[in-house]
């Protein structure tokens, strides 16, 4: 069963970012409110993948130090994606795999941050 992290993006969001893709059940785990966080990975037909990782700031697995402070509402761009903070969570959207260096794909994925934030 896919993680509820996957429900933060609709199929059309993922398709618009990296093309047709399926959830990778091996790389998908946890849940939005798990103490260790959760992750969903969509594997695209082109070899590009979209990763969405979510951390609960008070959880056993805190957000990485380069992520914005929880509750700040800030975003931090990284080479292949974007960290963002909501009032309750920190998340990372990024392109991995073949398209990680494709700035068009990266910008499409970064543009999904408000969609994810609205679901947290």
C-alpha distances in whole Angstrom, upper triangle without the diagonal:
4,7,9,11,10,12,15,16,16,16,20,20,18,20,24,23,22,22,20,17,13,10,11,8,11,12,9,9,11,11,14,16,15,19,18,16,13,13,11,13,14,16,19,21,24,23,22,19,18,17,16,17,17,20,21,25,25,22,23,22,24,24,27,30,31,28,30,31,28,30,32,30,31,30,31,30,30,31,27,26,26,26,26,26,26,27,24,22,23,21,21,21,22,23,22,23,26,26,27,30,30,32,31,27,27,29,27,24,26,27,23,24,25,22,20,23,23,19,20
4,6,8,7,9,12,12,13,13,17,17,15,17,20,20,19,19,17,14,11,8,9,7,10,10,7,7,9,9,12,14,14,17,16,14,10,10,8,10,11,13,16,19,22,20,19,16,15,13,13,13,14,17,19,22,23,21,21,20,22,22,24,27,27,25,27,28,25,27,29,27,28,26,27,27,26,27,24,22,22,22,22,23,23,24,22,19,20,17,18,17,19,19,19,20,23,23,23,27,27,28,27,24,24,25,23,20,22,23,19,20,22,19,16,19,20,16,17
4,5,6,8,10,12,13,14,18,17,15,19,21,20,20,21,19,16,13,10,11,9,11,10,6,6,6,5,8,11,10,14,13,10,7,7,7,10,12,15,18,21,23,22,20,16,14,12,11,11,11,13,15,19,20,17,18,17,19,18,21,24,24,22,23,24,22,23,25,24,25,24,24,25,24,26,23,21,20,19,20,20,19,21,18,16,16,14,15,15,17,19,19,21,24,23,23,27,27,28,27,24,23,25,22,19,21,22,18,18,20,17,14,17,17,14,14
4,5,5,7,10,12,14,17,16,15,18,20,20,20,21,20,17,15,12,14,12,15,14,10,9,8,5,6,9,10,14,14,11,8,9,8,12,13,17,19,23,25,24,22,18,16,14,11,11,10,13,14,18,19,17,19,18,19,18,21,24,24,21,22,23,20,21,23,22,23,22,24,24,24,26,23,21,20,19,18,18,17,18,16,14,15,14,15,15,18,20,20,23,26,25,24,28,28,28,27,24,23,24,22,19,20,20,17,16,17,15,12,14,14,11,11
4,5,6,8,11,13,16,14,13,17,18,17,18,19,18,16,14,11,13,12,14,12,9,8,8,6,6,9,10,14,13,9,6,6,6,9,11,15,18,21,23,21,19,15,12,10,7,8,7,10,12,16,18,16,17,16,16,15,18,21,21,18,19,20,18,19,21,19,20,19,20,20,21,22,20,17,16,15,15,15,15,17,14,12,12,10,11,11,14,16,17,20,23,22,21,24,24,24,24,21,20,21,19,16,17,17,14,13,15,12,9,12,13,10,10
4,5,6,8,9,13,11,10,13,15,15,15,16,15,12,11,8,10,11,13,12,8,10,10,9,9,13,14,17,16,13,9,8,5,8,9,12,15,18,20,19,17,13,11,10,8,10,10,14,16,19,21,19,21,19,20,18,21,24,23,20,22,23,21,22,23,21,22,20,21,21,21,23,19,17,17,17,17,18,17,20,18,15,15,12,13,12,14,15,16,18,21,20,20,23,23,23,22,19,19,20,17,14,16,17,13,14,15,12,10,13,14,11,12
4,5,7,9,12,11,11,14,16,16,17,18,16,14,13,11,14,14,17,15,12,13,12,10,10,13,15,18,18,14,12,11,9,12,12,15,17,20,22,22,20,16,14,13,11,12,12,15,17,20,22,21,23,21,22,20,23,26,25,22,23,24,21,22,23,21,22,21,23,23,23,25,22,19,19,18,17,18,17,19,17,15,16,14,15,14,16,18,19,22,24,23,23,26,25,25,24,21,20,21,18,16,17,17,13,14,14,11,9,12,12,9,11
4,7,10,12,10,11,14,15,14,16,17,17,15,15,13,15,16,18,16,13,14,13,11,9,13,15,18,17,14,11,11,9,12,12,16,18,21,22,22,19,16,13,12,9,11,10,14,15,18,20,19,22,20,20,18,21,23,22,19,20,21,18,18,20,17,19,17,19,20,21,22,20,16,15,15,14,15,13,16,14,13,13,11,12,11,14,16,18,21,23,22,21,24,23,23,22,19,18,18,16,13,14,14,10,10,11,7,5,8,8,6,8
4,7,8,6,7,10,11,11,13,14,14,12,12,11,14,16,18,16,14,15,16,14,13,16,18,21,20,16,14,12,10,11,10,14,15,18,19,19,17,14,11,11,9,12,13,16,18,21,24,23,25,23,22,20,22,25,23,20,21,23,21,21,22,19,20,18,20,19,20,21,18,15,15,16,15,16,16,19,18,16,15,13,13,11,13,14,17,19,21,19,19,22,21,20,19,16,16,16,13,11,13,12,8,10,10,7,6,10,10,9,11
4,5,5,7,9,10,11,13,13,12,11,12,11,15,17,20,18,16,18,18,16,16,19,21,24,23,20,17,15,12,13,11,14,14,17,19,20,17,15,13,14,12,15,16,20,22,25,27,26,28,26,26,24,26,29,27,24,25,26,24,24,25,22,23,21,23,22,23,24,21,18,18,19,19,20,19,22,21,19,19,16,16,14,16,17,19,21,22,20,21,24,22,22,20,17,18,18,14,13,15,14,10,13,13,9,10,13,12,11,14
4,5,5,6,9,10,11,10,8,8,9,10,13,15,19,17,16,18,20,18,18,22,23,26,25,22,18,16,13,12,10,12,12,14,16,17,15,13,12,14,13,17,18,22,24,27,30,28,30,28,28,26,27,30,29,26,27,29,27,28,28,25,26,23,25,23,24,24,21,19,19,21,21,23,22,25,24,22,22,19,18,15,16,16,18,19,20,18,20,23,21,21,19,16,17,18,14,13,16,15,12,15,16,12,13,17,16,15,18
4,5,5,6,9,10,9,9,10,12,13,17,19,22,20,19,21,23,21,21,24,26,29,28,24,21,19,15,15,12,14,13,15,16,18,16,15,13,15,15,19,20,24,26,29,32,31,32,30,30,27,29,31,29,27,27,30,28,28,28,25,25,23,24,23,24,24,20,19,19,21,21,23,23,26,25,23,23,20,19,16,17,16,19,20,21,18,20,22,20,20,17,15,16,16,12,12,15,13,11,15,15,12,13,17,16,16,19
4,6,5,6,9,9,10,11,12,13,16,19,21,19,18,20,21,20,19,22,24,27,25,22,19,16,14,13,11,14,13,15,16,17,15,13,11,13,12,16,17,21,23,26,29,28,30,27,27,24,25,28,26,23,24,26,25,25,25,21,22,19,21,19,20,21,17,15,16,17,17,20,20,23,22,20,20,16,15,12,14,14,16,18,19,17,18,20,18,17,15,12,13,13,9,9,11,10,7,11,11,9,10,14,13,13,16
4,5,5,6,7,7,7,9,10,13,16,18,16,15,18,20,19,18,22,23,26,24,21,18,15,11,10,8,10,9,12,13,14,11,10,8,10,11,14,17,20,23,26,29,27,29,26,26,23,24,27,25,22,24,26,25,26,26,23,23,20,21,19,19,19,16,14,15,17,18,20,21,24,23,21,20,16,15,11,12,11,13,15,16,14,15,18,16,16,14,11,12,13,9,8,12,11,9,12,14,11,12,15,16,15,17
4,5,6,4,5,7,10,12,15,18,20,18,18,21,23,22,22,26,27,30,28,24,21,18,15,13,10,11,8,10,11,13,11,11,10,13,14,18,20,24,27,29,32,31,32,30,30,27,28,30,28,26,27,30,29,29,29,26,26,23,24,21,22,21,17,16,18,20,21,24,24,28,27,25,23,20,18,14,14,13,15,16,16,14,16,18,16,16,14,11,13,14,10,10,14,13,11,15,16,14,15,19,19,18,21
4,6,6,8,10,13,15,18,21,23,21,20,23,25,24,23,27,28,31,29,26,23,20,17,15,12,13,11,13,13,15,13,13,11,14,15,19,21,25,27,30,33,32,33,31,30,27,28,30,27,25,26,29,28,28,28,25,24,21,22,20,20,20,17,15,17,19,20,23,23,27,27,24,23,20,18,14,14,13,16,17,17,14,16,17,15,14,11,9,12,11,8,9,12,10,10,14,15,13,15,18,18,18,21
4,6,9,10,13,14,16,20,21,19,18,21,23,22,22,25,27,29,27,23,21,17,15,13,11,12,10,12,12,13,10,10,8,11,13,16,19,22,25,27,31,29,31,28,27,24,24,26,24,22,23,26,26,26,26,23,22,19,19,16,17,16,13,12,14,16,18,21,22,25,25,23,21,17,15,11,11,9,12,14,14,11,12,14,11,11,9,6,8,8,5,6,9,9,8,12,14,12,13,17,18,18,20
4,7,7,11,13,14,18,19,17,17,21,23,23,23,27,27,29,27,24,21,17,14,12,9,9,6,9,8,9,7,7,7,11,13,17,20,23,26,29,32,30,31,28,28,25,25,27,25,23,25,28,28,29,28,25,24,21,21,18,18,16,13,13,15,18,20,23,24,28,27,24,22,19,16,12,11,8,10,11,11,8,11,13,10,12,10,6,9,11,8,8,12,12,11,15,17,16,16,19,21,20,22
4,6,10,13,15,18,20,19,19,22,25,25,25,28,29,32,29,26,23,19,16,14,10,10,6,7,8,10,9,10,10,14,16,20,22,26,29,31,34,33,34,31,31,28,28,31,28,27,28,31,31,32,31,28,28,24,24,22,21,20,17,16,19,22,23,26,27,30,30,27,25,22,19,16,14,12,14,14,13,11,14,16,13,15,12,10,13,14,11,11,15,15,14,17,19,17,18,22,22,22,24
4,7,10,13,16,18,17,17,21,24,24,24,28,28,31,29,26,22,19,15,13,9,8,6,6,8,11,10,10,11,14,16,20,23,26,29,32,35,33,34,31,32,29,30,32,30,29,30,33,32,33,33,30,30,27,27,24,24,23,19,19,21,23,25,27,28,31,30,28,26,23,21,17,16,14,15,15,14,14,16,19,17,18,16,13,16,17,14,14,18,17,16,19,21,18,19,23,23,22,25
4,7,9,12,15,14,14,17,20,20,21,25,25,28,26,23,19,16,12,9,6,5,4,6,9,9,9,8,9,12,14,17,20,24,27,29,32,30,31,28,29,26,27,30,28,27,28,31,30,31,32,29,28,26,26,23,23,22,18,18,20,22,23,26,26,30,28,25,24,20,18,15,15,13,13,13,14,13,15,18,17,19,17,14,16,18,15,13,17,18,16,18,20,18,18,21,22,21,23
4,6,9,12,12,11,15,18,18,20,23,23,26,24,21,17,14,10,8,5,5,7,8,12,11,11,9,10,12,13,16,19,23,25,28,31,28,29,26,28,26,27,30,29,27,29,31,30,31,32,30,29,27,27,25,24,24,20,19,21,23,24,26,27,29,28,25,24,20,19,16,16,14,14,14,16,16,17,21,20,22,20,17,18,20,17,16,19,20,17,20,22,19,18,22,22,20,22
4,6,9,9,8,11,14,15,16,20,19,22,20,17,14,11,7,6,4,6,9,11,14,13,12,9,9,10,11,13,16,19,22,25,27,25,25,23,24,23,24,27,26,25,27,29,27,29,30,28,28,25,25,24,23,23,19,18,20,21,22,24,24,27,25,22,21,18,17,15,15,14,14,14,16,17,18,21,21,22,21,18,19,21,18,16,19,20,17,18,21,18,16,20,21,18,20
4,6,6,6,10,13,15,17,20,19,22,19,17,13,10,8,6,6,6,10,12,14,12,12,9,10,10,12,13,16,19,22,25,27,24,24,22,24,22,23,27,26,24,27,29,28,30,31,29,29,26,26,24,23,23,19,19,21,21,23,25,26,28,26,23,22,18,17,15,15,14,13,13,15,16,17,21,21,23,23,19,19,22,20,17,20,22,19,20,23,21,19,22,23,21,22
4,6,5,8,11,13,16,19,17,20,18,16,13,10,8,8,9,10,13,15,18,16,16,13,13,12,13,14,16,19,22,25,26,23,23,21,23,22,24,27,27,25,28,30,28,30,32,30,30,28,28,27,25,25,22,21,23,23,24,26,26,28,26,23,22,19,18,17,18,17,16,16,19,20,20,24,24,26,26,22,23,25,23,20,23,24,21,22,25,22,20,23,24,21,22
4,6,8,12,14,17,20,18,20,17,16,13,11,10,9,11,11,14,17,18,16,16,13,14,13,14,14,17,19,22,25,26,22,22,20,22,22,22,26,26,25,28,29,28,30,32,31,30,28,27,26,25,25,21,21,23,23,25,26,27,29,27,23,22,20,18,18,17,17,15,15,18,20,20,23,24,26,27,23,23,26,24,21,24,26,23,24,26,24,22,25,26,24,24
4,7,10,13,15,18,16,18,15,13,10,7,7,6,9,10,13,16,17,15,14,11,11,9,11,11,14,16,19,22,23,20,19,17,19,18,19,22,22,21,24,26,25,27,28,27,27,24,24,23,21,21,18,18,19,19,21,23,24,26,24,20,19,16,15,14,14,14,12,13,16,17,17,20,22,23,24,20,20,23,21,18,20,23,20,20,23,22,19,22,24,21,21
4,7,9,12,15,13,16,13,11,8,5,4,6,9,11,14,17,19,17,16,12,11,9,9,9,11,14,17,20,21,18,18,16,18,17,19,22,22,21,23,25,23,25,27,25,25,23,23,23,21,22,19,18,19,18,20,21,22,24,21,18,17,15,14,14,14,15,14,15,19,19,19,22,23,24,25,21,20,23,21,18,20,22,19,19,21,19,16,19,21,18,18
4,7,10,12,10,12,10,9,6,5,7,9,12,15,18,21,23,20,19,16,14,12,11,10,11,12,14,18,19,15,15,14,16,16,18,22,22,20,23,23,22,24,26,25,25,24,24,24,23,24,21,20,20,19,20,20,21,23,19,17,16,14,15,15,16,18,17,18,22,22,21,25,26,27,27,24,23,25,24,20,22,23,20,20,22,20,17,19,21,18,17
4,7,8,6,9,7,6,4,6,9,12,15,18,21,24,26,24,22,18,17,13,12,10,9,10,11,15,15,12,12,12,14,15,17,21,22,19,21,22,19,21,24,23,24,23,23,24,23,25,23,21,20,18,19,19,19,20,17,14,15,13,15,16,18,20,19,21,25,25,24,27,28,29,29,26,24,26,25,21,22,24,21,20,22,20,16,18,20,16,15
4,5,5,9,8,6,4,7,9,13,16,19,22,25,27,25,23,19,17,14,11,10,8,9,10,14,14,12,13,12,14,15,17,21,22,19,20,20,18,19,22,21,22,22,23,24,23,25,23,21,20,18,17,17,16,17,14,12,13,12,14,15,18,20,20,23,26,26,25,28,29,29,29,26,24,26,24,21,21,22,19,18,19,17,14,15,16,13,12
4,6,9,9,6,6,8,10,14,17,20,23,26,28,26,24,20,17,14,11,9,6,7,7,11,12,11,13,12,13,13,16,19,20,17,18,17,14,16,18,17,19,19,20,21,22,24,22,19,18,15,14,13,13,13,10,8,10,10,12,14,17,20,21,24,27,26,24,28,28,28,28,25,23,24,23,19,19,20,17,15,16,15,11,12,13,10,8
4,6,8,6,8,11,14,17,20,24,26,30,31,30,27,23,21,17,14,12,9,8,7,10,10,9,11,12,12,13,17,20,21,18,18,18,14,15,19,18,20,21,22,24,24,27,25,22,20,18,16,15,14,13,10,9,11,12,15,17,20,23,24,27,30,29,28,31,32,31,31,28,26,27,26,23,23,24,20,18,19,18,14,14,15,13,10
4,5,5,7,11,13,17,20,23,26,30,31,29,27,23,21,17,15,12,9,8,7,11,10,7,9,9,11,13,16,19,21,18,20,19,16,18,21,21,22,22,23,25,25,27,25,23,21,19,18,17,16,16,13,11,13,13,16,18,21,23,23,26,30,29,27,31,32,32,32,29,27,29,28,24,24,25,22,20,22,21,17,17,19,16,13
4,6,9,12,16,19,23,25,29,32,33,31,29,25,23,19,16,13,10,8,7,9,8,4,5,7,9,11,15,17,20,17,19,17,15,17,20,21,22,22,23,25,24,27,26,24,22,19,18,17,17,16,13,11,13,14,16,19,22,25,24,27,31,30,28,31,33,33,34,31,28,30,29,26,25,27,24,22,23,23,19,19,21,18,15
4,7,10,14,16,20,23,26,29,30,28,26,22,20,16,14,11,9,7,8,10,9,6,5,5,8,10,12,16,18,16,18,17,15,18,21,21,22,21,21,23,22,24,23,21,20,17,18,16,17,18,14,12,12,13,14,17,19,22,21,24,28,27,25,28,30,30,31,28,26,28,27,24,23,26,23,21,23,22,18,19,21,19,16
4,7,11,14,17,20,23,27,28,25,23,19,17,13,11,7,5,4,6,9,10,7,8,7,8,9,12,15,17,14,16,16,14,16,19,19,19,19,19,20,20,22,21,18,17,14,15,14,14,15,12,9,10,9,11,14,16,19,19,22,25,25,23,26,27,27,28,25,23,25,24,20,20,22,19,17,19,18,15,15,18,15,13
4,7,10,14,17,20,23,25,22,20,16,14,11,8,6,5,7,9,12,14,11,12,10,12,11,14,17,18,16,18,18,16,18,20,20,20,19,19,20,20,22,19,17,16,14,15,15,16,17,14,11,11,10,11,12,14,17,17,19,23,22,21,24,25,26,26,23,21,23,22,18,19,21,17,16,18,17,13,15,17,14,13
4,7,10,13,16,20,21,19,16,13,10,7,6,4,6,9,12,15,17,14,15,12,14,13,14,18,18,16,18,19,18,20,21,20,20,18,19,19,18,19,16,15,15,14,15,16,17,19,16,13,12,9,9,10,11,13,13,16,19,19,17,21,22,22,23,19,18,20,19,15,16,18,15,15,17,16,13,15,17,15,14
4,7,10,13,16,18,16,14,10,8,6,5,7,9,12,15,18,20,18,19,16,17,16,17,21,20,18,20,22,20,22,23,22,22,20,20,19,18,19,16,15,15,15,16,17,18,21,18,15,14,11,11,10,11,12,12,14,17,17,16,20,20,21,21,17,17,19,17,14,16,17,14,14,17,15,12,15,17,14,15
4,6,10,13,14,12,10,7,6,4,6,9,12,15,18,21,23,21,21,18,20,18,18,22,21,19,22,24,23,25,25,24,23,21,20,19,18,18,14,14,15,16,17,19,21,24,22,18,17,13,11,10,10,10,9,11,14,14,14,17,18,19,19,15,15,17,16,13,15,17,14,15,18,16,14,17,19,17,18
4,6,10,11,10,9,5,5,7,9,12,15,18,21,24,27,24,25,22,23,21,22,25,24,22,24,26,25,27,28,25,25,22,22,20,19,19,15,14,16,18,19,22,23,26,24,21,19,16,14,11,11,10,10,11,13,13,13,17,17,18,17,14,14,17,14,12,15,16,14,16,18,16,15,18,20,18,19
4,7,8,7,6,5,7,9,12,15,18,21,25,27,30,27,28,25,26,24,24,27,25,24,27,29,28,30,31,28,28,25,24,22,20,19,16,16,18,20,22,25,26,29,27,24,22,19,16,14,12,10,9,9,10,11,13,16,16,18,17,14,15,18,16,14,17,18,17,19,21,19,18,22,23,22,23
4,5,5,5,6,8,11,14,17,20,24,27,30,32,30,31,28,28,26,26,29,27,26,28,31,30,32,32,29,28,25,25,22,21,20,16,16,19,21,23,26,27,31,29,26,24,21,18,15,13,10,10,9,10,10,12,15,14,16,15,12,14,16,14,13,17,18,16,19,22,20,19,23,24,23,25
4,6,7,9,12,15,18,21,24,28,31,34,36,34,34,31,32,30,29,32,30,29,32,35,34,36,36,33,32,29,28,25,24,22,19,19,22,25,27,30,31,34,33,30,28,24,22,19,17,14,13,11,11,11,14,17,15,18,17,14,16,19,17,16,20,21,20,22,25,23,23,26,28,26,28
4,6,9,12,15,18,21,25,28,32,34,37,35,35,32,32,29,29,31,29,28,31,34,34,35,35,33,31,28,27,24,22,20,16,18,21,24,26,30,31,35,34,30,28,24,21,18,16,12,12,10,8,8,12,14,12,15,14,12,14,17,15,15,19,20,19,22,25,23,23,27,28,27,29
4,6,10,13,16,19,23,26,30,32,34,32,32,29,29,27,26,29,27,26,29,32,32,34,34,32,30,27,25,22,20,18,15,17,20,22,25,28,30,34,32,29,26,23,20,17,14,10,9,6,5,7,10,12,12,15,15,12,14,17,16,15,18,20,20,22,25,24,23,26,28,27,28
4,7,10,13,16,20,23,27,29,32,30,30,26,27,24,23,26,24,23,26,29,29,31,30,28,26,23,22,19,17,15,12,13,16,19,21,25,27,30,29,26,23,19,16,13,10,7,6,5,5,5,7,10,10,12,12,9,10,14,13,11,15,17,16,18,21,20,20,23,25,24,25
4,6,10,13,16,20,23,25,28,26,26,23,24,21,21,24,22,21,23,26,26,28,28,26,24,21,20,18,16,15,11,12,14,17,19,22,24,27,26,22,20,16,13,11,8,6,5,6,8,7,8,12,12,14,14,10,11,14,12,10,13,16,14,16,19,18,17,20,22,21,22
4,7,10,13,17,20,22,25,24,24,21,21,19,19,21,19,18,20,23,23,24,24,22,21,18,17,15,14,14,10,9,12,13,16,18,20,23,22,19,17,13,10,7,6,5,6,9,11,9,9,13,12,13,13,10,9,12,10,8,11,13,11,12,16,14,13,16,18,17,18
4,6,10,13,17,19,22,20,21,17,18,15,15,18,17,15,18,20,20,22,22,20,19,16,16,14,13,14,10,9,11,11,14,16,18,21,20,16,14,10,8,6,5,6,7,10,13,12,11,14,15,16,16,12,11,14,13,9,11,14,12,12,15,14,12,15,17,16,16
4,7,10,14,16,19,17,18,15,15,13,14,17,16,14,16,18,17,18,19,17,17,14,15,14,14,15,12,10,10,10,11,13,14,18,16,12,11,7,6,5,7,9,10,14,17,15,14,17,17,18,18,14,13,15,13,10,11,13,10,10,13,12,9,12,14,13,13
4,7,10,13,15,14,15,12,12,10,11,14,14,12,14,16,14,17,18,17,16,14,14,15,14,16,14,11,11,9,11,12,13,16,14,10,8,5,5,7,9,12,12,16,19,18,16,19,20,20,21,18,16,17,17,13,13,16,13,12,15,14,11,12,15,13,12
4,7,10,12,11,13,10,10,8,11,14,14,11,13,13,12,14,15,14,15,14,15,16,16,18,16,14,12,10,10,10,11,13,10,7,6,4,7,9,12,15,16,19,23,21,19,22,23,23,23,20,18,19,19,15,15,17,14,12,14,14,10,10,13,12,9
4,6,9,7,9,7,6,6,9,12,13,10,12,12,9,12,14,14,15,14,15,17,17,20,19,16,14,11,11,10,11,12,9,6,5,6,9,12,15,18,19,22,25,24,22,25,26,25,26,23,21,22,22,18,18,19,17,14,16,16,13,12,15,14,11
4,6,5,8,8,7,8,11,14,15,12,13,11,9,11,14,14,16,16,17,19,20,23,22,19,17,13,12,10,10,10,7,5,7,9,12,15,18,22,22,26,29,28,26,28,29,29,29,27,24,25,25,21,20,22,19,17,18,18,14,13,16,14,10
4,6,9,8,5,6,10,11,13,11,11,9,6,9,12,13,14,15,16,19,20,23,23,20,17,13,12,10,10,10,7,6,7,10,13,17,19,23,24,27,31,29,27,29,30,29,30,28,25,26,26,23,21,23,21,18,19,20,16,15,17,17,13
4,7,8,7,9,13,14,16,14,14,12,9,12,15,17,18,19,20,23,23,26,26,23,21,17,16,13,13,12,9,9,11,14,17,20,23,26,27,30,33,32,30,32,34,33,34,32,29,30,30,26,25,27,24,21,22,23,19,18,20,19,15
4,5,6,9,12,14,17,15,16,14,12,14,17,19,20,20,21,23,23,26,25,23,21,17,17,15,15,14,11,10,11,13,16,19,22,25,25,28,32,31,28,31,33,32,33,31,28,29,29,26,25,27,24,21,23,23,19,18,21,19,15
4,6,10,12,14,17,16,18,16,15,18,20,22,22,22,22,24,24,26,26,24,22,19,19,17,18,18,15,13,14,15,17,21,22,25,25,28,31,31,28,31,33,33,34,32,29,31,31,27,26,29,26,24,26,26,22,21,24,22,19
4,7,9,12,14,13,15,15,13,17,19,20,20,20,19,21,20,23,22,20,19,16,17,15,17,17,14,12,11,13,14,17,19,22,21,24,28,27,25,28,30,29,31,28,26,27,28,24,23,26,24,21,23,24,20,20,22,21,18
4,6,9,11,10,12,11,10,14,15,17,17,17,16,19,18,21,21,19,17,13,14,13,14,15,12,10,9,11,13,16,18,21,21,25,28,27,24,27,29,28,30,27,24,26,26,23,22,24,22,19,21,22,19,18,21,20,17
4,6,8,6,9,9,9,12,13,14,14,13,13,15,14,17,17,15,13,10,11,10,12,14,12,9,7,8,9,13,15,18,19,22,25,24,21,24,25,24,26,24,21,22,23,19,18,21,19,16,19,20,16,16,19,18,15
4,6,6,9,10,11,15,15,16,14,13,12,13,12,15,16,14,13,10,12,12,15,17,15,12,9,10,10,13,14,17,17,21,24,23,19,21,24,23,25,23,20,21,23,19,18,21,20,17,20,21,18,18,21,21,18
4,5,8,9,11,15,14,16,14,13,11,13,13,16,17,16,14,11,13,13,16,17,17,14,11,12,12,16,17,20,20,23,26,25,21,23,25,24,26,25,21,23,24,21,19,22,22,19,21,23,20,19,23,23,21
4,7,9,12,15,14,14,12,10,8,10,9,12,14,13,11,8,11,12,15,17,17,15,11,12,11,14,14,17,18,21,24,22,19,20,22,20,23,22,18,19,21,18,16,19,19,17,19,21,19,18,22,22,20
4,7,9,12,11,11,9,8,7,9,9,13,14,12,9,6,7,8,12,14,14,11,7,8,8,11,13,16,18,21,24,22,19,20,22,20,22,21,17,18,20,17,14,17,17,14,16,18,16,15,18,19,16
4,6,9,7,8,6,6,6,10,12,15,16,13,10,7,6,6,9,11,12,10,7,9,10,13,15,19,21,24,27,24,21,23,24,22,23,22,19,19,20,18,15,17,17,13,15,18,15,13,17,18,16
4,6,6,8,7,9,10,14,15,19,20,17,14,10,9,7,9,10,11,9,8,11,13,16,18,22,24,27,30,28,25,26,28,26,27,26,22,22,24,21,18,20,19,16,17,19,17,14,18,18,15
4,6,8,9,11,12,16,17,21,21,18,14,11,9,5,7,7,7,6,6,10,13,16,19,22,24,28,31,29,26,28,29,27,28,26,23,23,24,21,18,20,19,15,16,18,15,12,15,16,12
4,6,8,11,14,17,19,23,23,20,16,13,10,6,5,4,6,7,8,12,15,17,21,24,26,30,33,30,28,30,30,28,29,27,24,24,24,22,19,20,19,15,15,17,15,12,14,15,12
4,5,9,11,15,17,21,22,18,15,12,9,6,7,7,10,10,10,12,15,17,20,24,26,30,32,30,27,28,29,26,27,26,23,22,23,21,18,19,18,14,14,17,16,12,15,17,14
4,7,10,13,16,20,20,16,13,10,7,5,5,7,10,10,9,11,13,15,18,22,24,28,30,27,25,26,26,24,24,23,20,19,20,18,15,15,15,11,11,14,13,9,12,14,12
4,7,10,13,17,17,14,10,8,6,6,8,10,13,11,10,11,12,14,16,20,22,26,28,25,23,24,24,21,22,22,18,17,18,17,13,14,15,11,11,15,14,11,14,16,14
4,7,10,13,14,10,7,6,4,7,9,13,14,12,10,10,10,11,13,16,19,23,24,22,19,20,20,18,19,18,15,14,15,13,10,11,12,9,10,14,12,11,14,16,15
4,6,10,11,9,6,5,6,9,12,16,17,14,11,10,9,11,12,15,17,21,22,20,17,17,18,16,18,17,13,13,15,13,10,13,14,11,13,16,15,14,17,19,18
4,7,8,6,4,6,9,12,15,19,19,17,13,12,9,10,10,12,15,18,19,16,14,14,15,12,14,14,10,10,13,11,8,11,13,11,14,16,15,15,19,20,19
4,6,5,6,7,11,14,18,21,21,18,14,12,9,10,8,10,12,15,17,14,11,11,13,11,14,13,10,11,14,12,10,13,14,13,16,18,17,17,21,22,21
4,6,8,11,14,18,21,24,25,21,18,15,12,11,9,9,11,13,14,12,8,8,10,9,12,12,8,10,13,12,11,14,16,15,19,20,19,20,23,24,24
4,7,10,14,17,20,24,24,20,17,14,10,9,5,6,7,10,11,9,6,7,8,8,10,9,6,9,11,9,9,12,13,13,17,18,17,18,22,22,22
4,7,10,14,17,20,20,17,14,11,7,5,4,6,9,13,14,11,9,10,11,9,11,9,6,8,9,7,6,9,10,10,13,14,13,15,18,19,18
4,6,10,13,17,17,14,11,8,6,5,6,10,12,16,18,15,12,14,14,12,14,12,9,9,11,8,6,9,9,8,11,13,11,12,15,16,16
4,7,10,14,14,11,7,6,4,6,9,12,14,18,20,18,15,17,18,16,17,16,12,13,14,11,9,11,11,8,11,13,11,11,14,15,14
4,7,10,11,9,6,5,7,8,11,15,18,21,23,21,19,20,21,19,19,18,15,14,15,12,10,11,11,7,9,11,9,8,12,13,11
4,7,8,6,4,6,9,12,15,18,21,24,27,24,22,24,24,22,23,21,18,18,19,16,13,14,13,10,10,13,10,8,11,12,10
4,5,5,6,8,12,14,17,21,23,27,29,27,25,27,27,25,25,23,21,20,20,17,15,16,14,10,10,12,10,6,9,10,7
4,6,8,11,15,17,21,24,27,30,33,31,28,30,31,29,29,27,25,24,24,21,19,19,18,14,13,15,13,9,11,12,8
4,7,10,14,17,20,24,25,29,32,30,28,30,31,29,29,27,25,25,24,21,20,20,18,15,14,15,12,10,11,11,7
4,7,10,13,17,20,22,25,28,26,24,27,27,26,27,24,22,22,22,18,17,18,16,12,13,14,11,9,11,11,7
4,7,10,14,17,19,23,25,24,21,23,24,23,24,22,19,19,19,16,14,16,14,11,13,14,10,9,12,12,9
4,7,10,14,15,19,22,20,18,20,21,20,21,18,15,16,16,13,11,13,11,9,11,12,8,8,12,11,10
4,6,10,12,16,18,16,14,17,17,16,18,15,12,13,14,10,9,12,11,8,12,12,10,11,14,14,13
4,7,10,13,16,13,12,14,15,14,14,12,9,11,10,7,7,9,8,7,11,11,9,11,14,14,14
4,6,10,12,10,8,11,11,11,12,9,7,10,10,6,7,11,10,10,14,14,12,15,18,17,18
4,7,9,6,5,8,9,10,10,7,6,10,10,7,9,12,12,13,17,16,15,18,20,20,21
4,7,6,5,9,10,12,13,10,9,13,13,11,13,16,15,16,20,19,18,21,23,23,23
4,6,6,9,10,13,14,11,12,15,15,14,16,19,18,20,23,23,21,24,27,26,26
4,6,8,8,12,13,11,12,15,15,14,17,19,19,21,25,24,23,26,28,28,29
4,5,5,8,9,7,8,11,12,11,14,16,16,18,22,21,21,23,26,26,27
4,6,8,10,8,7,11,12,11,12,15,16,17,21,21,20,22,25,25,25
4,6,9,8,8,11,13,12,13,16,18,19,22,23,22,24,27,28,28
4,6,5,6,9,10,11,12,14,16,18,21,21,21,24,26,27,28
4,5,5,6,8,10,10,12,14,16,19,20,20,22,24,25,26
4,5,5,6,9,10,11,13,15,18,18,19,21,23,24,26
4,5,5,6,9,10,11,14,16,16,17,19,21,22,23
4,5,5,6,9,10,12,15,15,16,18,20,21,22
4,5,5,6,9,10,13,14,15,17,19,20,21
4,6,5,7,10,12,12,13,16,17,18,20
4,5,5,8,11,11,11,13,15,16,17
4,5,6,9,10,10,12,14,16,16
4,6,7,8,10,11,13,15,16
4,6,5,7,9,10,11,13
4,5,5,6,9,10,11
4,5,5,6,9,10
4,6,5,7,9
4,5,5,7
4,5,5
4,6
4
